[in-house]
Each structure stands twice: as structure tokens, then as C-alpha cells.
Amino acid sequence: MTEQLTAAGSGVAVLYRDAQLLGLYKPSGLPTTSPDGKRCLTELAAQLDPGAPRLHASSRLDAEVTGVVTFARTSQAIEALLAARKAGRYERYYLAIAGCAPEPTSGSWHWSIATDPREPRRRIALDPGSSKGDRAESGYRVLGVAHEAALLVLRPKTGRTHQLRVHAARAGAPLLGDRHYGGAMQRTLTNGRVLRAGRVMLHCARVRLPHIAERRRDAAPVCIDAPLPEDFRSLWLQLGGDASALDPQAWAADDTPER
């Protein structure tokens, strides 16, 4: 269910709400949380949902990343979402524009991820067989290629910090606008026109999870979608990308609910 509720001037909007869950649209430039609990999505969530018994962010997006962020509204929801993650039933679909298409054009990345010893705020992908770092897995598929850039759908199976950005960079396909992981900030077309990526081109387009209030295995899952931001859509189209690749029928073609 989508509600016409927004936090004035913030770009934050309610995408879904029931007795257990709150789903918000997070714009670029706004952190999910902050050390003092202010000037972040969590603060605005409390303003949009003042009657919630609890508000706990069950997912987090990097400040520049846009899309769905889910909040548990009750203690029951917190436990249920943790269980869904452990069972592999907390599913996320991201759209990304990479500087080139990875090879092969679909599959999974399995590099473990660790903190960069030279810069604690960055992460690195470790060589296979490394005993250090945290296990990480990201499914990916190329949806289209335009002017060497590639539109990807990414499906993280784990939730490590900067996971998708680090995996894409290690695969040789850093995301446009991702200056921290080698992504190009601009792309020059054959006619000389320069296109700029003002942020990392990554968007959480869908979160799907079991319906918390309904324990039956045949219950329909909750599916929360976030509209594609204009800067992302515009860059892909200006690169010459196919608009149909942005449609959920393309990027969620393998979206078959698990029971």
C-alpha cells in the first residue's frame, strides 16, 4: 500500500505501512542513520510515523544511494525480519549503471569483504580462499548496454557495508559516479557531449519479504517498490539505453516468490 505522505522538503515518502512494517523512499544525500540520530532518514521516519511502537531500520542504504528502506514498527517485526534474513527470504533488487558490462553477463560474485586497512571507511574485496573478511554474495545480471555503460540488476544475498559497490568494482565494472571505488564521474559521447554522474548510480528498486502478521507458508509476500529517481533514468536514456530495460518486467523477470 502506498500512502501520500512525505517529509516536507526532504524527498522522503512513505511507500508502504501496515501494523508491522514501514517502507520509505530514501533520496540521495540523506544517510539512513547518523551518530546523533539527527539529519537522517531515521529521524524523518519518526516524524512520518509518530504512532509506531518501535522504529528500527532493518535495511540501510549508503548516503548517495536511493530507494527502499524498511523499518520494523514492533518488536515482533524486528524478530521476524531477522528470521527472514537468516532464511534467505529478505530479498532486494537494485538497479545500477556500471562503467562497462561484467563478464560473464550474469552470475554471482562471492568475494569476501573486509575493511580497507588504509582507510577504515572503505571496504575491499578479498581474494578467493582468504581466511579474513566477511562472506559476501551478490547475484547480478546485465539488462542492457549503451555507450559501453551497462544497466545491471543486482541481488545481494548478504548485507555487507558497500557490498554491491565493492563487488562491481572487483568485477571490473565499477558503478558510474562511485569515486570511492574507481567509478567514472562522467562519460563522453561520440558527438562530444559530456554526461555527468553526480552520485553513485545505485538504486534499491524493490524489497520483498514474508508477511509478518501472517505465518501461513502460502501467504503472499510483502513487495515494496521505489520509483526510479530522475537522475538515474535520465543518465541511462541519455547514454542511449533502452527505456524498456528500466521496467520491472525486465529487471524482475526472475522474481518468483519463495515459499
N, C-alpha and C positions, 0 to 999 in steps of 0.2 A: 504494500500500500504506500502510495506517495502522498505526502502532505505538503500543502503550500505554506510552509514555514521556513523563514530564512532569518539569519542573524544579520541585521541591517548593516550594509556596507562591507561585509566580510566575505561574501561569496559562499558562505556555508549554508547548506539547505538540508532539511530532513527528507531522506529518501524512503525511509521505512520506520514504522514504530508499531510494536504490539506490547503486550504486558511484560515481555521478557527482553526484547531487543530494541535498540535504536540504531538506525543506519543513517550516516551523514555523508554528504558530499564535501570533500576537503579540497579547497583550491590550492594552487601553487603558492609558495611563500609563507605558508602557515604551518608551524610544527604541530604534530599530534599532541605532544606533551612538552612541558618545559620544567626546569628545576623548581621554579617558584609557583608553578601551576597557573601562571598568567600569560596572556597574549598567545594562547594556543587553542587548538581545537577542543580540548577537554574543558576549558573554561567556557567556550561558547556552547558546548553540549549541555552544560548545566543551566545556561540561560534558556536554551530551547526546550529543555525537558526538566523543569524545576520540580516536578512531582515524582521523579524516579527515585525509588528506594535506594538504589545504588547506581553509579555510573562508572563502569570500568572499561577502558578501551581494550578490546580483545584483539585488535589489529592496529598496526602503526604504519604510517607512510612517511618517508623522508620528506623534509620540508618542501622540496621542489616538486614532488610527485603529487598528482591529482587522483581523485576518485573516491571509492567507497571506504569508509572506516566504520567498523561496527563497535557498539558499546553494549555490554551486558547491563541490564537495568535492575537485576536482582541477584542475590547470592546463588540461587538455583541456576540462573543463566550462566554465571561465571563457571560453575562446575560442569554444566552441560557443554559449554564451548571448549573447555579443556579436554573433556572426553571426546568431543568431535574431532579435535586436532589429533589426539593420540590414535584415533580410529581411521584417520585419513579422510574424514568426511567434512572437513572445513576446506572448501575449495575456492580458489581465487584465480581470476582471469585478468591478466594485464595486457594492454597493448603498448607496444614500444616501436620507436623508429630508430634503427641501428644504422651505422655508417656504411655497412655492407651486409650481405646475406651470409650467415654462418654456413659451414659445410659439415655434415650434410644439412639439408634444409629442414629437417625435423628430427627430433630425438630428445635426449635428456642430458643435462650436464650434471656431473657428480663430484666436482672438485670440493674438497672441504674448505672451510673459510676460517681465517684467523685474523686477529688484529695485526695491522702493519706495525712492526716494531719501531719504525722510523716516524710514524705518525698515528697515534692512538685512535684518532677519529676515522681513519681509513681502514679498509679491510683488504686482504689479499687472498687469492685462490692458491691452494697448495697442490703440489704435485701428487699424482696418484700414489697411494701407498704410504703417504705421510702419516705419522702417528700423532701429529699435532692438529689443532684446529677442531672445528665442529663439523659433523657430517652435514652436507647440504645437497639438495637435489632440485633441479629446475627443468620442467618439461618446456619444449619450445617448438614452434612451427612457423615457417615463413609464409606470410599471407600474400605478399606481393613485393616486387622490386621496381623502383623508379629512380632513375638517375643515380644508380649504384646504391642508393639507400634502400633499406628493407623494412617493411612493416612486419612485426612479429607479434604472435600471441604467446605469452609466457605463463606457465602454470607452476608456481613454486610448491613443492611438496614439503619443504621445511620453511622455517621463518627466520633465517639469519639476517643480521644487520647488513644492508646493502647487497643482499644476496643476488638479485637479478642483475644489478649493475655490474657487480664483480664477475659473475659468470659470463655475461655477454662480452665483457672486455677480455676475459681469458680466452674466449672462443674466437677472438679476433674480430668481433663485431660490436665495439663499444657504442653505447647509445648516443645519439646526437644531443649536444648540449651538456653532456656529462664531463665537464672539465676535470673532475677529480679522478676519473678512470679512463682518460685518454679519448673521450668523445669530442668530435669536431664541433665547433661553435657555429660554423657556417658552411654552406655548400654553394659553389659557383656553378650555375647552369651553363650550357653550351652557348647561350646567347649573351653571356657576360653578366646576367643578373645574379646578385648575391642574396641568398636566403639565409636567415639567421635563426638559430635556435637559442632562445633566451633562457632556457632552463633544460634540465634533463627531460627527454621526451619519453616519459613513462606514465601510464595511467591505469589505475585499478578499475576496470570496467565492470566487473561482476564479482560478488561474493555469494556463494551458495552453501547452505549448511542445514542440518536437520532442524525440523520444527521443534523447539524446546518444550513447548507445552503439551506436545503430543508424542507419546512414547511408542506408538504403533510403528512397526517397521515399514508399513505401506503408506505412511503419511507423506504428503507432498513436501519437499524441502522448501525452505525459505530462499528466495532468489532476489538479491538486491542489486540493481543495475545503476550505474552512474553515467550520465550523459558525457559524451566526449567533449573536452574543452575546445574552444575555437582555435587556440594557437596550435594545438596538435593537429586538428583536422585541416587547418589552413596550410600548415607546412607540408603535410603529406600530399595534398592536392596541388600545391604549387610545385612540388617536385615532379608532378606528372603522375602521381599514384592513382590507382583505380578507386573511386569512391565506394564501390560495392564491397571492397575488402574491409571497410570500416563497419559494415553491417554485422550485427550479432549472428546472422545466419552464416556468415563466413568464419568469424573467429570462434564461434561456439558450435561449430559443426559436429564436434565430438562430445558435446555436452549431454552425456547420458547419465542421469542420476543413479548413484549407487544406493542399493537397498541393504 
